[in-house]
């Protein structure tokens, strides 16, 4: 009997100016257990546990079955057990975690060794932007580009000296819908503003020059437009920066907000945000430096 377990981290992407290209992984995980079975079956704990449609139309199982059948030449039946800790539609890379883990599992259950670069490039077939899928694969801070249908990435492991404070609102945001609100054309000045800051942001992460992040994380292309749907997020950002955050940005397309700070400041920032935003979930995380992990 074949069986396996995979653990895949949540991710925060864009990080201000790094639209569709920069992302990092945090220690919040989805887990999937798979074993051979005479009958197809599925159980879900955590996010989506009460969603009947998720059992009928499951993205993980759809991708897994397609790739598994492609690799072995036939279909098999399995028992799938999901433990979903990453919130849906909150800008924490839940769909990227599903895509990456489904592909990695299909190769593993087919007994075909696939390194992480293979998994990442297959993931690009389902998610055209590498900002979330790359850190879900590699962990750490990852800067990525797509060239001729392939992802090229550089990864930096993140220090224990810094922490992530995540603010997760009670309202979701649709990535596809929020993209429709963005400008279709940008001036040279705005493009230079973001390109220069995305470059500086990447340099700051790789050199661990954390004090540079407050300036480097500024953006003029997407965050303000997206935050119009949930104006409280502006106050989250202001409070976090006032309390000593090194950077505070919309996580992906939202609605979550990502704050990076020194370890010594994490508790104060977390407590103040909890006190001010009682309807939002606020939690502190370490950074994941490994990406998805498969256990036999």
Secondary structure as GFF3:
##gff-version 3
##sequence-region A 1 296
A	DSSP	beta_strand	3	13	.	.	.	ID=ss1
A	DSSP	beta_strand	22	36	.	.	.	ID=ss2
A	DSSP	beta_strand	41	46	.	.	.	ID=ss3
A	DSSP	alpha_helix	52	56	.	.	.	ID=ss4
A	DSSP	alpha_helix	59	72	.	.	.	ID=ss5
A	DSSP	beta_strand	78	84	.	.	.	ID=ss6
A	DSSP	alpha_helix	94	109	.	.	.	ID=ss7
A	DSSP	alpha_helix	116	123	.	.	.	ID=ss8
A	DSSP	alpha_helix	130	138	.	.	.	ID=ss9
A	DSSP	beta_strand	141	147	.	.	.	ID=ss10
A	DSSP	beta_strand	150	156	.	.	.	ID=ss11
A	DSSP	beta_strand	162	168	.	.	.	ID=ss12
A	DSSP	alpha_helix	175	179	.	.	.	ID=ss13
A	DSSP	alpha_helix	188	207	.	.	.	ID=ss14
A	DSSP	three_ten_helix	210	212	.	.	.	ID=ss15
A	DSSP	alpha_helix	213	216	.	.	.	ID=ss16
A	DSSP	alpha_helix	223	227	.	.	.	ID=ss17
A	DSSP	three_ten_helix	228	230	.	.	.	ID=ss18
A	DSSP	alpha_helix	232	242	.	.	.	ID=ss19
A	DSSP	beta_strand	247	250	.	.	.	ID=ss20
A	DSSP	beta_strand	257	262	.	.	.	ID=ss21
A	DSSP	alpha_helix	263	276	.	.	.	ID=ss22
A	DSSP	beta_strand	281	285	.	.	.	ID=ss23
A	DSSP	beta_strand	293	295	.	.	.	ID=ss24
###
